[in-house]
């Protein structure tokens, strides 16, 4: 093994995968409403923008919470 190779995790180490989420779909809906609203109605622009911002904030909060629950010896490479 070369000294430049990254260490391989031990066999059987649990791999963290985030759970399913509706956040990507809701963000797409919010952005679509905002863009369609540009040609139809300002109400759609406002509603789409509010939905998009709310989903982005929630998504960031969830990601931060997941990162905080990782083991202390977790290597972020």
VENFEN-V828479 format. One line per field, one symbol per residue. phi: phi as a letter, one per 30 degrees, with the letter a starting at -180 (. if undefined). psi: psi as a letter, one per 30 degrees, with the letter a starting at -180 (. if undefined). Layout:
# VENFEN-V828479
phi = ???
psi = ???
This chain:
# VENFEN-V828479
phi = .ddddddddddiddcdbdddaceddddddddddddddeccadddddddddddddddddddddddddddcdedddccd
psi = kkffkkkkllkgkkkkklllkfeeeeeeeeeeeeeefefekfeeeeeeeeeeeeeeeeeeeeeeeeeffllegkkg.
